Amino acid sequence: MLKQLWTIVLDLVYPPKCPGCRGGVDVHGSWCGACLGRVLAPREISVHLHRLHHLDFCLTVCDYSGGVKRVIHDMKFRQAKKYACHLEGLLEMGVAPGRILSPELVIPVPLHAERLKERGYNQNDLIFKGWAKRQGLMWCSDNLVRTRPTQPQWELKLSERRKNIKDAFVVTRPDDVFGRSILLVDDIITSGTTMDECARTLKKSGARTVCGLTLASGAPN
């Protein structure tokens, strides 16, 4: 009862809005039909086309454009954590049951400690953690760490991206990933080099398979 009253008060004070067009919607975290139709585009990213040698499979939910691009940017650079529920909702709609085969661990691509301190949070935790737990999946955010700061990948050419990210990650508890199937999650995939390097590191520690799931993609299939 109290929860229902709080929801009514919240809706009156802060009416739910679509993050894409700012138009009214029925529920906090929702997108309007028009904006949803423009952003939701679930598809497989070809690991062979992108020459990803360690990532076994990758699924993305949206195109990195329009409202999704702005919302992710605001989460990462303008402290707009409020958008996490909107992005999490896209995961609920974009990942069909059975599309990802029961991974034993879900691991987010980590930030370096300096970047994490500067931002205050890893946006991947906010976007994926609640979704993973509702799927009954084990969330593990502290076993894969970034050991050195790296230049933003979008600033670099493909050849430079591979060099920039090489050996930038380490598994802190190899026994926890040994022989297990891992779902690696990240907000955006473009070239895929970051996820592939994470997958290489996890497999070096004995992971059986590493599949990827991203909210958005700026890459062709």
Secondary structure as UniProt FT lines:
FT   HELIX           2..13
FT   TURN            19..21
FT   TURN            28..29
FT   HELIX           33..39
FT   STRAND          40..44
FT   TURN            47..51
FT   STRAND          57..63
FT   HELIX           66..77
FT   HELIX           81..83
FT   HELIX           84..94
FT   TURN            97..98
FT   STRAND          105..108
FT   HELIX           113..119
FT   HELIX           123..134
FT   TURN            135..136
FT   STRAND          144..146
FT   HELIX           153..155
FT   HELIX           158..165
FT   TURN            166..167
FT   STRAND          169..171
FT   HELIX           174..177
FT   TURN            178..179
FT   STRAND          181..189
FT   HELIX           193..204
FT   TURN            205..206
FT   STRAND          209..217
//
